């Protein structure tokens, strides 16, 4: 549930937007990308979001269907245009994002009364994000969906199912981290799995040390969090479970093209692993590999790997296994980077989500 828009990514690397001549157009938005990533791994997925009543909205519906993501809960908000996001590609570690979501993004116009709470409760995994809390009515809708999962919203609350809260901190959508913290705390009261990088964990918990941040997430009010996943940049990823299980996995090397989609690929593979039931360390290894593969490709959504590609990356010990769609031209590709603990490593820390 959450952000959906159009990514317009330059087809040249090492070139500022003022000099880019051609762009590729892709489905974007972190929750949408996670849904696509999970679908690529064979899961049945759906998205709750909104678009404008415009050609870009039509494009996004077509892309979701093409990727195998159920779009029945993606509706139009005619008053607002479908958002677009530009990026610059300066491998290995610099990928500035430029969000065009004014006067307001349609995905922030999700209203509580429009939610299909029965479907939300029934899902084996429900994924919500911090960005959904940054404005009304999306804030109330996101929290209502999470409460429905935990049982406070009526019904069985999705007992025995997994509710993931991706901390997804985007400073440009908030006035101050302190503004976000109480809403994050309320979301965590209804969350069984919390996922974030070090910056996001610091916003949510006040802790930046990975171990302390994971323990703080597990100790969130309400005691609902059963698994905390902390992405640590060049140190890989750490996961702590409430039962004491601990796993820490190093990143997978890759020649980076664009690090922006690595976290979303990690998320989709994490969901797959949580459902498939391998041990925690194996789940993290596969999620890291998925992130590394996408970091070695230009796009986010269309770059998401399938199970065979993840197996190949793990066998070869590198995320550099193919272009995965439209590739860039120009200077700078192939230098290697760190994608914030989502699977790729070399020299830097670009953003993790599209």
ZIWO-V73896 format. One record per run of one state. SS is the DSSP state (A for helix, B for strand, O for the rest). FROM is the first residue (numbers start at 1). TO is the last residue. If there is no record, write none. Layout:
# ZIWO-V73896
<<SS | FROM | TO> <SS | FROM | TO>>
This chain:
# ZIWO-V73896
<<O | 1 | 4> <B | 5 | 10> <O | 11 | 11> <B | 12 | 13> <O | 14 | 22> <B | 23 | 28> <O | 29 | 29> <A | 30 | 40> <O | 41 | 44> <B | 45 | 46> <O | 47 | 48> <B | 49 | 51> <O | 52 | 54> <A | 55 | 66> <O | 67 | 68> <B | 69 | 70> <O | 71 | 73> <B | 74 | 76> <O | 77 | 83> <B | 84 | 87> <O | 88 | 89> <B | 90 | 90> <O | 91 | 93> <B | 94 | 94> <O | 95 | 96> <B | 97 | 100> <O | 101 | 105> <A | 106 | 108> <O | 109 | 111> <A | 112 | 114> <O | 115 | 116> <A | 117 | 122> <O | 123 | 124> <B | 125 | 129> <A | 130 | 133> <O | 134 | 137> <A | 138 | 150> <O | 151 | 161> <B | 162 | 166> <O | 167 | 170> <A | 171 | 173> <O | 174 | 176> <A | 177 | 188> <O | 189 | 192> <B | 193 | 197> <A | 198 | 205> <O | 206 | 209> <A | 210 | 218> <O | 219 | 226> <B | 227 | 231> <O | 232 | 232> <A | 233 | 235> <O | 236 | 236> <B | 237 | 241> <O | 242 | 245> <B | 246 | 249> <O | 250 | 251> <B | 252 | 253> <O | 254 | 258> <A | 259 | 276> <O | 277 | 279> <A | 280 | 295> <O | 296 | 300> <A | 301 | 303> <O | 304 | 306> <A | 307 | 316> <O | 317 | 328> <B | 329 | 330> <O | 331 | 343> <B | 344 | 345> <O | 346 | 354>>
